[in-house]
Amino acid sequence: MQGTLETHRSFVNTWECDENAHMNVQFYLKRFDEAARIFLLLDGKARGTPELPRDRHIRYHAELHAGATTVVHSAMIVDGPLAGRLAHFLLNGETGRISATCLDDGPATDARHKISASEAAAAVPRTATADRFTAIPPSQVLAMGGAVSHRSMVLPAECSADGPMAEQGYVARLSDAAPFAWGLAGIGVEWLDAHGFGRVAVEMKITRHGLARAGEALVLYSAATRASGKTVTLRHEMLRMPGLEPIASAEVIALVLDLSTRRPVDLPQHVL
């Protein structure tokens, strides 16, 4: 982590873990979002709370379980096609192993803490595109075999000090919508329970078209768009009700995990 700045240090609480007995994706993003804000403060570029990045890409490299310590290091990429993006590396605090990486797309700044593209290789997108998503209208998601996967109200407790919903709120909704999208792909809870399997994300990308605020109602339309090898790609569109204004587009690349061996398994033939 030479050239990076330590931007977060924490601990995996039991209540941050999900039915697969590992830390839920929303808490990875909570750490990354706080790390991004702390980076700007410690790097001397901001004295306030910045807006969420227009585009954020995450890769999950290794599981984190209750009781683990976490440390995030951050730096600005200075060369290559991802120049100007802020890279975050979430490490297991005891082993030093990378558990997840994140890339924030924002305006390039003359950050003091810099790394080269080669040093940020672990964070480079693999399956998801590095380009920003364009919002897909609900009718198109439905035509792709999708459905409404989540409806909820934005609570004040989900919002940051400057007003809009914090990153955790966006990703918590993606996590809660995922089982419905998986079901559309033919992988439901009954089949998973019968085999001792779970569903996990390995890559995620969020592009924001607007910001959600306390008191607003949100709806997600989701579809399973493709299956390849061991992975399924889920597309989510988050909109503000009742006018269905686009708030965010997201893509999640996920796989089925054997919960006893903690290894991915082949998708069943009936998927999609």
Secondary structure, DSSP 8 states (H G I E B T S, - for coil): -TT-EEEEEEE--GGGB-TTSSB-HHHHHHHHHHHHHHHHHHTTS-SS-----SEEEEEE-S---TT-EEEEEEEEE-SSTTTT-EEEEEEETTT--EEEEEEEE------SSEE-TGGGGGGS-SSS-SS------HHHHHHTT-EEEEEEE--GGGB-TTSBB-HHHHHHHHHHHHHHHHHHTT--HHHHHHHTEEEEEEEEEEEESS--BTT-EEEEEEEEEEEETTEEEEEEEEEEETTTEEEEEEEEEEEEEETTTTEE----TT--
